Amino acid sequence: VKKIYENEKRLGAGDHSLDLLALDFEKNYNMYIFPVHWQFGQLDQHPVDGFLSHTELAPLRAPLIPMEHCTTSFFEQCDADQDKYIALEEWANCFGIKEQDIDKDLVI
């Protein structure tokens, strides 16, 4: 955590190249697996169905309203099968989690 904080302090907003961001993601990939699963679990109000509905995504979308043109496109692309629901697999894929690392047991 300290290392992440120091790196965040060192790098200013907006001056990251895509290559640097991709390298950082690869380097710290294992640190992203659980938070992606955790966030899915926090948003999923009906865990029995295992999907995020438009309503369940509302708490995540609300603070992003100024960027709605981006978020709408993002969520539409996440819904790979275009069924208006986002499954854990679709959610994880949107955040770059590899198929072999998607585990329903990590959703809490």
DSSP file (Angstrom, degrees, kcal/mol; ACC not computed):
  #  RESIDUE AA STRUCTURE BP1 BP2  ACC     N-H-->O    O-->H-N    N-H-->O    O-->H-N    TCO  KAPPA ALPHA  PHI   PSI    X-CA   Y-CA   Z-CA
    1    1 A V     >        0   0    0      0, 0.0     4,-2.5     0, 0.0     5,-0.2   0.000 360.0 360.0 360.0 -42.0    0.0    0.0    0.0
    2    2 A K  H  >  +     0   0    0      1,-0.2     4,-2.5     2,-0.2     5,-0.2   0.907 360.0  51.7 -60.9 -41.4    2.8    2.4    0.9
    3    3 A K  H  > S+     0   0    0      2,-0.2     4,-2.4     1,-0.2    -1,-0.2   0.906 109.8  49.1 -63.2 -42.0    4.5    1.7   -2.5
    4    4 A I  H  > S+     0   0    0      2,-0.2     4,-2.5     1,-0.2    -1,-0.2   0.926 111.3  50.2 -62.0 -44.6    1.2    2.5   -4.4
    5    5 A Y  H  X S+     0   0    0     -4,-2.5     4,-2.2     1,-0.2    -2,-0.2   0.918 110.9  48.6 -60.3 -44.9    0.8    5.7   -2.4
    6    6 A E  H  X S+     0   0    0     -4,-2.5     4,-2.0     1,-0.2    -1,-0.2   0.904 111.9  49.0 -63.7 -41.7    4.3    6.8   -3.2
    7    7 A N  H  X S+     0   0    0     -4,-2.4     4,-2.0     1,-0.2    -1,-0.2   0.893 110.3  51.5 -64.4 -39.1    3.8    6.1   -6.9
    8    8 A E  H  < S+     0   0    0     -4,-2.5    -2,-0.2     1,-0.2    -1,-0.2   0.894 110.3  48.8 -64.1 -40.2    0.6    8.1   -6.8
    9    9 A K  H  < S+     0   0    0     -4,-2.2    -1,-0.2     1,-0.2    -2,-0.2   0.891 111.7  50.1 -64.5 -39.8    2.3   11.0   -5.2
   10   10 A R  H  < S+     0   0    0     -4,-2.0     2,-0.5    -5,-0.2    -2,-0.2   0.855 104.1  63.3 -70.2 -37.4    5.1   10.9   -7.7
   11   11 A L  S  < S-     0   0    0     -4,-2.0     2,-0.1    -5,-0.1     3,-0.1  -0.796  77.4-143.4 -97.4 125.5    2.9   10.8  -10.8
   12   12 A G    >   -     0   0    0     -2,-0.5     3,-1.4     1,-0.1     2,-0.1  -0.450  34.1 -84.7 -81.8 158.7    0.7   13.8  -11.6
   13   13 A A  T 3  S+     0   0    0      1,-0.2    -1,-0.1    -2,-0.1    -5,-0.0  -0.362 108.7  12.0 -62.9 136.0   -2.8   13.4  -13.0
   14   14 A G  T 3  S+     0   0    0      1,-0.1    -1,-0.2    -3,-0.1    -2,-0.0   0.370  97.4  97.6  84.6  -4.7   -3.0   13.2  -16.8
   15   15 A D    <   +     0   0    0     -3,-1.4     2,-0.5     2,-0.1    -2,-0.1   0.048  53.6 112.5-106.4  29.5    0.7   12.7  -17.5
   16   16 A H        -     0   0    0     -5,-0.1     2,-0.2     4,-0.0    -2,-0.0  -0.858  59.4-140.0-101.4 129.6    0.6    8.9  -17.9
   17   17 A S     >  -     0   0    0     -2,-0.5     4,-2.4     1,-0.1     5,-0.2  -0.511  23.9-116.5 -79.4 156.7    1.2    7.3  -21.2
   18   18 A L  H  > S+     0   0    0      1,-0.2     4,-2.6     2,-0.2     5,-0.2   0.874 117.4  55.2 -60.5 -36.3   -1.0    4.3  -22.2
   19   19 A D  H  > S+     0   0    0      2,-0.2     4,-2.5     1,-0.2    -1,-0.2   0.912 107.8  48.2 -62.6 -42.3    2.2    2.2  -22.3
   20   20 A L  H  > S+     0   0    0      2,-0.2     4,-2.5     1,-0.2    -2,-0.2   0.912 112.4  48.5 -64.7 -42.7    3.0    3.2  -18.7
   21   21 A L  H  X S+     0   0    0     -4,-2.4     4,-2.3     2,-0.2    -2,-0.2   0.910 112.5  48.3 -64.3 -42.0   -0.6    2.4  -17.5
   22   22 A A  H  X S+     0   0    0     -4,-2.6     4,-2.4     2,-0.2    -2,-0.2   0.906 111.9  49.5 -64.6 -41.6   -0.6   -0.9  -19.3
   23   23 A L  H  X S+     0   0    0     -4,-2.5     4,-2.7     2,-0.2    -2,-0.2   0.908 110.8  50.0 -63.4 -42.3    2.8   -1.8  -17.8
   24   24 A D  H  X S+     0   0    0     -4,-2.5     4,-2.4     2,-0.2    -2,-0.2   0.905 110.0  50.7 -62.8 -41.7    1.5   -0.8  -14.3
   25   25 A F  H  < S+     0   0    0     -4,-2.3     4,-0.3     2,-0.2    -2,-0.2   0.936 112.9  45.3 -62.3 -46.1   -1.6   -3.0  -14.7
   26   26 A E  H >< S+     0   0    0     -4,-2.4     3,-0.9     1,-0.2     4,-0.3   0.923 114.1  49.2 -62.2 -44.5    0.5   -6.0  -15.8
   27   27 A K  H 3< S+     0   0    0     -4,-2.7     3,-0.2     1,-0.2    -1,-0.2   0.873 123.5  30.7 -63.7 -38.8    3.0   -5.5  -13.0
   28   28 A N  T >X S+     0   0    0     -4,-2.4     3,-1.7    -5,-0.2     4,-0.5   0.132  81.9 125.2-107.2  18.9    0.3   -5.1  -10.3
   29   29 A Y  H X>  +     0   0    0     -3,-0.9     3,-2.0     1,-0.3     4,-0.8   0.854  68.9  56.4 -48.6 -47.6   -2.3   -7.4  -11.9
   30   30 A N  H 3> S+     0   0    0      1,-0.3     4,-0.6    -4,-0.3    -1,-0.3   0.761 100.3  60.3 -61.6 -24.5   -2.8   -9.7   -8.9
   31   31 A M  H <4 S+     0   0    0     -3,-1.7    -1,-0.3     1,-0.2    -2,-0.2   0.653 103.4  52.2 -76.6 -14.3   -3.7   -6.6   -6.7
   32   32 A Y  H <X S+     0   0    0     -3,-2.0     4,-1.8    -4,-0.5     5,-0.2   0.686  89.9  77.4 -92.9 -20.8   -6.7   -5.9   -9.0
   33   33 A I  H  X S+     0   0    0     -4,-0.8     4,-1.6    -3,-0.2     5,-0.2   0.945  97.9  39.7 -59.1 -55.3   -8.3   -9.4   -9.0
   34   34 A F  H  X S+     0   0    0     -4,-0.6     4,-3.2     1,-0.2     5,-0.2   0.929 112.3  54.1 -65.9 -46.2  -10.0   -9.2   -5.6
   35   35 A P  H  > S+     0   0    0      0, 0.0     4,-2.6     0, 0.0    -1,-0.2   0.861 107.5  52.1 -58.2 -34.1  -11.1   -5.5   -5.7
   36   36 A V  H  X S+     0   0    0     -4,-1.8     4,-1.7     2,-0.2    -2,-0.2   0.926 114.1  42.7 -66.3 -43.7  -12.9   -6.2   -9.0
   37   37 A H  H  X S+     0   0    0     -4,-1.6     4,-2.2    -5,-0.2    -1,-0.2   0.913 113.8  52.6 -65.5 -42.8  -14.8   -9.2   -7.5
   38   38 A W  H  X S+     0   0    0     -4,-3.2     4,-2.2     1,-0.2    -2,-0.2   0.922 107.9  50.0 -60.3 -46.2  -15.4   -7.2   -4.3
   39   39 A Q  H  X S+     0   0    0     -4,-2.6     4,-2.0     1,-0.2    -1,-0.2   0.892 108.2  53.5 -62.8 -39.2  -17.0   -4.3   -6.1
   40   40 A F  H  X S+     0   0    0     -4,-1.7     4,-2.1     1,-0.2    -1,-0.2   0.941 110.2  48.0 -58.3 -46.5  -19.3   -6.7   -8.1
   41   41 A G  H  < S+     0   0    0     -4,-2.2    -2,-0.2     1,-0.2    -1,-0.2   0.857 109.5  52.7 -62.7 -36.7  -20.4   -8.1   -4.8
   42   42 A Q  H  < S+     0   0    0     -4,-2.2    -1,-0.2     1,-0.2    -2,-0.2   0.856 114.7  41.4 -67.9 -34.8  -21.0   -4.7   -3.3
   43   43 A L  H  < S+     0   0    0     -4,-2.0     2,-1.1    -5,-0.2    -2,-0.2   0.781  92.1  92.3 -82.7 -28.5  -23.2   -3.6   -6.2
   44   44 A D     <  +     0   0    0     -4,-2.1     8,-0.1    -5,-0.2    -1,-0.1  -0.552  46.8 175.9 -76.0  99.5  -25.1   -6.9   -6.6
   45   45 A Q  S    S+     0   0    0     -2,-1.1    -1,-0.2     1,-0.3     3,-0.1   0.661  79.9  43.0 -78.1 -16.8  -28.2   -6.4   -4.4
   46   46 A H    >>  +     0   0    0      5,-0.3     3,-1.8     1,-0.1     4,-0.8  -0.662  68.6 175.1-127.1  74.4  -29.7   -9.8   -5.5
   47   47 A P  T 34 S+     0   0    0      0, 0.0    -1,-0.1     0, 0.0    -2,-0.1   0.682  70.2  73.7 -59.6 -18.6  -26.6  -12.1   -5.4
   48   48 A V  T 34 S+     0   0    0      1,-0.2    -3,-0.0    -3,-0.1    -2,-0.0   0.879  99.1  45.0 -62.4 -36.8  -28.8  -15.2   -6.2
   49   49 A D  T <4 S-     0   0    0     -3,-1.8    -1,-0.2     2,-0.1     3,-0.1   0.771  96.1-143.9 -80.9 -24.3  -29.1  -14.0   -9.8
   50   50 A G     <  +     0   0    0     -4,-0.8    38,-0.8     1,-0.2     2,-0.3   0.735  60.2 108.2  71.6  22.3  -25.4  -13.2  -10.2
   51   51 A F  E     -A   87   0A   0     -5,-0.4     2,-0.6    36,-0.2    -5,-0.3  -0.925  65.0-131.3-129.6 154.5  -26.0  -10.2  -12.4
   52   52 A L  E     -A   86   0A   0     34,-2.3    34,-2.4    -2,-0.3     2,-0.1  -0.935  27.2-159.1-102.7 124.6  -25.8   -6.5  -12.1
   53   53 A S     >  -     0   0    0     -2,-0.6     4,-1.6    32,-0.2     5,-0.2  -0.437  35.5 -99.6 -92.3 172.2  -28.9   -4.7  -13.4
   54   54 A H  H  > S+     0   0    0     30,-0.4     4,-0.6     1,-0.2     3,-0.1   0.899 126.3  51.2 -56.9 -41.7  -29.1   -1.1  -14.5
   55   55 A T  H >4 S+     0   0    0      1,-0.2     3,-0.9     2,-0.2    -1,-0.2   0.895 107.6  51.3 -64.1 -41.7  -30.6   -0.2  -11.1
   56   56 A E  H 34 S+     0   0    0      1,-0.2     4,-0.2     2,-0.2    -1,-0.2   0.778 107.8  53.4 -69.0 -25.3  -27.8   -2.0   -9.3
   57   57 A L  H >X S+     0   0    0     -4,-1.6     4,-2.1     1,-0.2     3,-1.0   0.605  83.9  92.2 -81.8 -11.9  -25.2    0.0  -11.3
   58   58 A A  H <X S+     0   0    0     -3,-0.9     4,-2.7    -4,-0.6    -1,-0.2   0.870  79.9  54.4 -53.7 -44.9  -26.9    3.3  -10.3
   59   59 A P  H 34 S+     0   0    0      0, 0.0    -1,-0.3     0, 0.0    -2,-0.1   0.824 113.1  44.6 -61.9 -27.5  -24.7    3.9   -7.2
   60   60 A L  H <4 S+     0   0    0     -3,-1.0     4,-0.3    -4,-0.2    -2,-0.2   0.845 116.3  45.7 -80.9 -35.3  -21.6    3.6   -9.4
   61   61 A R  H >< S+     0   0    0     -4,-2.1     3,-1.6     1,-0.2     4,-0.2   0.848  96.1  74.2 -76.5 -35.7  -23.0    5.7  -12.2
   62   62 A A  G >< S+     0   0    0     -4,-2.7     3,-1.5     1,-0.3    -1,-0.2   0.880  97.8  44.4 -51.7 -50.7  -24.3    8.6  -10.1
   63   63 A P  G 3  S+     0   0    0      0, 0.0    -1,-0.3     0, 0.0    -2,-0.1   0.682 111.9  56.8 -69.7 -12.1  -20.9   10.2   -9.2
   64   64 A L  G X   +     0   0    0     -3,-1.6     3,-2.2    -4,-0.3     7,-0.3   0.292  68.8 114.3 -99.5  10.0  -19.9    9.8  -12.9
   65   65 A I  G X  S+     0   0    0     -3,-1.5     3,-2.1     1,-0.3     4,-0.2   0.849  70.6  60.5 -52.1 -40.1  -22.8   11.7  -14.4
   66   66 A P  G 3  S+     0   0    0      0, 0.0    -1,-0.3     0, 0.0     3,-0.2   0.776 111.2  42.0 -60.1 -21.4  -20.5   14.5  -15.7
   67   67 A M  G X> S+     0   0    0     -3,-2.2     4,-2.3     1,-0.2     3,-1.9  -0.003  76.1 130.2-109.4  28.0  -18.8   11.7  -17.8
   68   68 A E  H <>  +     0   0    0     -3,-2.1     4,-2.6     1,-0.3     5,-0.4   0.815  65.5  63.1 -55.3 -34.8  -22.0   10.0  -18.8
   69   69 A H  H 3> S+     0   0    0     -3,-0.2     4,-0.6    -4,-0.2    -1,-0.3   0.828 112.9  36.8 -60.3 -30.1  -21.0   10.0  -22.5
   70   70 A C  H <> S+     0   0    0     -3,-1.9     4,-2.4    -6,-0.2    -2,-0.2   0.878 116.4  50.4 -85.8 -44.1  -18.0    7.7  -21.4
   71   71 A T  H  X S+     0   0    0     -4,-2.3     4,-2.9    -7,-0.3     5,-0.3   0.884 107.1  53.6 -67.8 -38.3  -19.7    5.6  -18.8
   72   72 A T  H  X S+     0   0    0     -4,-2.6     4,-2.2    -5,-0.2    -1,-0.2   0.944 112.3  44.9 -60.3 -46.7  -22.7    4.7  -20.9
   73   73 A S  H  X S+     0   0    0     -4,-0.6     4,-2.3    -5,-0.4    -2,-0.2   0.902 112.4  52.9 -62.4 -41.7  -20.4    3.4  -23.6
   74   74 A F  H  X S+     0   0    0     -4,-2.4     4,-1.9     1,-0.2    -2,-0.2   0.944 111.6  44.3 -59.6 -50.1  -18.3    1.6  -21.0
   75   75 A F  H  X S+     0   0    0     -4,-2.9     4,-1.5     1,-0.2    -1,-0.2   0.851 112.0  53.0 -67.7 -33.6  -21.3   -0.2  -19.5
   76   76 A E  H  < S+     0   0    0     -4,-2.2    -1,-0.2    -5,-0.3     6,-0.2   0.900 110.5  47.6 -65.9 -39.5  -22.7   -1.1  -22.9
   77   77 A Q  H  < S+     0   0    0     -4,-2.3    -2,-0.2     1,-0.2    -1,-0.2   0.834 107.0  57.1 -70.2 -31.6  -19.4   -2.6  -23.9
   78   78 A C  H  < S+     0   0    0     -4,-1.9     2,-2.3     1,-0.2    -1,-0.2   0.860  90.6  75.1 -64.9 -34.7  -19.2   -4.5  -20.7
   79   79 A D    ><  +     0   0    0     -4,-1.5     3,-1.9     1,-0.2    -1,-0.2  -0.498  66.0 174.8 -79.3  74.9  -22.6   -6.2  -21.5
   80   80 A A  T 3  S+     0   0    0     -2,-2.3    -1,-0.2     1,-0.3    -2,-0.1   0.813  76.1  42.9 -57.2 -37.3  -21.0   -8.5  -24.0
   81   81 A D  T 3  S-     0   0    0      4,-0.2    -1,-0.3    -3,-0.2    -2,-0.1   0.412 103.5-130.7 -92.7   3.9  -24.2  -10.4  -24.7
   82   82 A Q    <   +     0   0    0     -3,-1.9    -2,-0.1    -6,-0.2     4,-0.1   0.821  64.6 134.0  54.9  37.9  -26.3   -7.3  -24.8
   83   83 A D  S    S-     0   0    0      2,-0.4    -1,-0.1     0, 0.0     3,-0.1   0.327  76.8-111.8 -97.7   7.8  -28.9   -8.7  -22.4
   84   84 A K  S    S+     0   0    0      1,-0.2   -30,-0.4    -5,-0.2     2,-0.3   0.544  91.3  92.1  73.7   9.2  -29.0   -5.5  -20.2
   85   85 A Y        -     0   0    0    -32,-0.1     2,-0.6   -31,-0.1    -2,-0.4  -0.969  68.6-139.3-129.1 148.1  -27.4   -7.3  -17.3
   86   86 A I  E     -A   52   0A   0    -34,-2.4   -34,-2.3    -2,-0.3    -7,-0.1  -0.931  17.7-156.3-111.8 115.0  -23.7   -7.6  -16.5
   87   87 A A  E  >  -A   51   0A   0     -2,-0.6     4,-2.8   -36,-0.2     5,-0.2  -0.382  33.5-103.7 -79.7 163.0  -22.6  -11.0  -15.3
   88   88 A L  H  > S+     0   0    0    -38,-0.8     4,-3.1     1,-0.2     5,-0.3   0.904 123.0  53.3 -54.0 -43.5  -19.5  -11.4  -13.1
   89   89 A E  H  > S+     0   0    0      1,-0.2     4,-2.2     2,-0.2    -1,-0.2   0.904 111.1  45.3 -61.5 -41.9  -17.5  -12.7  -16.1
   90   90 A E  H  > S+     0   0    0      2,-0.2     4,-2.0     1,-0.2    -1,-0.2   0.917 113.9  50.0 -66.9 -43.2  -18.5   -9.6  -18.2
   91   91 A W  H  X S+     0   0    0     -4,-2.8     4,-1.1     2,-0.2    -2,-0.2   0.944 113.1  45.4 -58.7 -51.2  -17.7   -7.3  -15.3
   92   92 A A  H ><>S+     0   0    0     -4,-3.1     5,-2.6     1,-0.2     3,-0.6   0.897 110.7  53.2 -63.8 -41.2  -14.3   -8.9  -14.7
   93   93 A N  H ><5S+     0   0    0     -4,-2.2     3,-1.6    -5,-0.3    -1,-0.2   0.876 103.2  58.6 -61.4 -36.9  -13.4   -8.9  -18.4
   94   94 A C  H 3<5S+     0   0    0     -4,-2.0    -1,-0.2     1,-0.3    -2,-0.2   0.819 108.0  46.1 -61.2 -30.7  -14.2   -5.2  -18.6
   95   95 A F  T <<5S-     0   0    0     -4,-1.1    -1,-0.3    -3,-0.6    -2,-0.2   0.231 123.3-103.3 -99.6  13.8  -11.6   -4.5  -16.0
   96   96 A G  T < 5 +     0   0    0     -3,-1.6     2,-0.4     1,-0.3    -3,-0.2   0.626  66.2 153.3  81.4  14.0   -9.0   -6.7  -17.6
   97   97 A I      < -     0   0    0     -5,-2.6    -1,-0.3    -6,-0.2    -2,-0.1  -0.639  46.3-118.4 -79.6 131.4   -9.3   -9.8  -15.3
   98   98 A K    >   -     0   0    0     -2,-0.4     3,-2.0     1,-0.1     4,-0.4  -0.352  18.9-117.0 -70.3 148.1   -8.3  -13.0  -17.1
   99   99 A E  G >  S+     0   0    0      1,-0.3     3,-1.4     2,-0.2    -1,-0.1   0.862 114.0  56.7 -53.5 -41.3  -10.9  -15.7  -17.5
  100  100 A Q  G 3  S+     0   0    0      1,-0.3    -1,-0.3     3,-0.0    -2,-0.0   0.653 105.3  53.3 -69.0 -13.3   -8.9  -18.2  -15.4
  101  101 A D  G <  S+     0   0    0     -3,-2.0     2,-0.6     2,-0.0    -1,-0.3   0.407  80.3 106.5-101.3   1.2   -8.8  -15.6  -12.5
  102  102 A I    <   +     0   0    0     -3,-1.4     2,-0.4    -4,-0.4     3,-0.1  -0.723  45.0 170.4 -83.8 122.8  -12.6  -15.1  -12.3
  103  103 A D    >   -     0   0    0     -2,-0.6     3,-2.3     1,-0.1     4,-0.3  -0.947  33.7-154.3-141.7 113.7  -13.9  -16.9   -9.2
  104  104 A K  G >  S+     0   0    0     -2,-0.4     3,-1.3     1,-0.3    -1,-0.1   0.763  95.9  68.2 -57.8 -25.4  -17.5  -16.6   -7.8
  105  105 A D  G 3  S+     0   0    0      1,-0.3    -1,-0.3    -3,-0.1    -3,-0.0   0.672  91.3  61.2 -69.9 -15.5  -16.0  -17.5   -4.4
  106  106 A L  G <  S+     0   0    0     -3,-2.3     2,-0.6     2,-0.0    -1,-0.3   0.576  81.0  98.4 -85.4  -9.5  -14.2  -14.1   -4.3
  107  107 A V    <         0   0    0     -3,-1.3   -69,-0.2    -4,-0.3   -70,-0.0  -0.694 360.0 360.0 -81.6 117.6  -17.5  -12.2   -4.5
  108  108 A I              0   0    0     -2,-0.6    -1,-0.2   -71,-0.2   -70,-0.1   0.360 360.0 360.0-126.6 360.0  -18.4  -11.1   -1.0
